[in-house]
Amino acid sequence: MIDAIFDIAHEAFCHQQKQDSDQTDPRNWHEWEQLFIEGAPIVSAETTQEQTEEAMKNEAEDRVSTSASTNIEHLELVDYLNN
């Protein structure tokens, strides 16, 4: 039951981010309530797969930017020491 509540909270947050608003559409909220009452999964498998792919993409981008940043910092240190 706790997982379902967290899923609803997550879906509401994602909805607000996509709409760029603090308001939640009452139709979505009603749908989430009905799924909760029926014991059906709140987050579809398709949504979960998309989130997993997006998380992997973000992780890869973070690694690239971190290595580039480290490289730049190293070059700046070398320049500083040479000067």
Order of alpha helices (4+ residues) and beta strands (2+ residues): alpha-alpha-alpha
